[in-house]
Structure formats: structure tokens, C-alpha cells
Amino acid sequence: MQRGPSILLVMSLSFLLPLLCFSSLNAQEVEKEAAIIVKYVDMPSDVLLNPPLLSMVIAGDVPPWKDIGAVDVVLSSAPSVVSGRAFKTAIRSVKVKTLHNGKDIFIMLNWTDGTMNAKESSSTFADGAAVQLPLVIGPILPNYIKGQQDAYVNITYWRADRKKPDNIVANGIGTVAVTNTKGENLSANGYWKLGQWTVIISRPLKTGSDNQTQLARGTETFIAFAVWDGEGNQRDGHKSVSFWQTLRLE
């Protein structure tokens, strides 16, 4: 039986109700496109997270990111937990680039969004993005919308109105738990320019936390994505999501 993670801080997060629902690995769960390859580069983590002149260019057109091919991942409207019908959403794809330096993994997300929403109030909502991994690779691939009882997921959640992303674990609807501890070492760098969001999310390959997926060179796992459009009043389960994609680390 899979052991659940040790959770230091548990919070009810209705804004992530279903996140990135299938119960076993089959052809409908994983996109059959080419795998997302995590290229190795021998560069410091701060340079990869904060490329020179990042805020002056679009879609990672600076070294070493400009040399990495982007994978265009299809997004669709997430189904409503209540009605089962999909919400309407305008964001239909996200471009993904990935790198690692043997210590940390870096995931660059780029998507079209005509309006920057970097504040949240009672009447406005912030733009956001999430990256989801199976907490462990087992015989069952977790539900792509926030896992299931016998298969946990690990989510890194970024919002435009926050300085740091959240580390989250879940094993089904209503089980979301934030575990932000020092050992989890999450970082993000996001900027909006000319109708495009570019967000780089970083985390260690290996951590000392049971609440994070452990990654290693030469291995393969799965990854899924979600994007929120604040201008379209997207929040909670109202978002664009992907199915699982294969993630391969060089």
C-alpha cells in the first residue's frame, strides 16, 4: 500500500478543487505526442531561473533557453466538479521548455493572455499556472485532476500576485494540502509582455521532503499543466488543464 505524505501544514484550497480523472494508465490518459525532454545544462541555478534581459524578450529567447525546443501542450476546459460539464476557457495551449543542471529542474511555461492580472480582490482574480507530477511512480497513474485515493500527486502552484509558488499534495477532490517547508526550495520567475505570460518554475531534483516527487537523471515520469486566466474570472476549478505528458530527464 502506498504511504501517504507527511503533511506539515494542511489548508483547504477551494481554488484548486480539481487540478490536473482517470484511475489507471491507458491510452486515453497520456498524450501520445513526443515526450517532454529535460535537457542538461552546466549552468548555475540563478542564471537559469533569471536569464539576462528576461523581461525584455518573449518566450525564452535568451541563452540557454533559446536553444531548447518548445513543446506545444494542448489545454482544455476543466470539468466542473458539480455538473461534470466543462467550463469555457480561451487558453487552449501552453508552450513548455525544460532544463536541469543536475541539482534543480526548471520548467518554462509560455501562453497567450491578452491582459495581465497580477492582483486579487473580492471582484478580481489573479492569473496563475500549475505543474503536476505523480508523487511516486506506481502501478496506477493518478487521476489527472488532483490524484485519487490510492495515488497521490505533487503540484507546484504559481500565482501572479504571490512571490513564491506553493508545494501541494493531493489524493483526490477535497484533499489538497499545502506543505511549504524550507526543504522544498520552490522558486518562480514570471513576467507578462505583449500579451504573453512567461513563467519559470524551479525545484530541486532530489529533496528531503516526503511531500515532493523525487526526480533523477536518466529516468521518466509524467507531467500535467493548468493555467488560470484572471481576466476571464478563472479561479478554483475554472481553468485550462492538460492530460498527462511523458517527462524524460537526460
Protein Blocks (a to p, Z undefined) as FASTA:
>chain_A
ZZddddfbdcddfklmpgcddfbdcfklpccbdcdddddddddfklmmmgghklmpgehi
acfklmpccddddddddddfklopacddfbfbdcdddddehjaccdddddddfbdcfbdc
fkbccddddddddfbacfbdcdfegpafklccddddddfkbfbdcddddebehiaccfbd
fklopacddddeehiacddddddfbdcbfkbccddehiacddddddddfknopahjbccd
ddddddddZZ
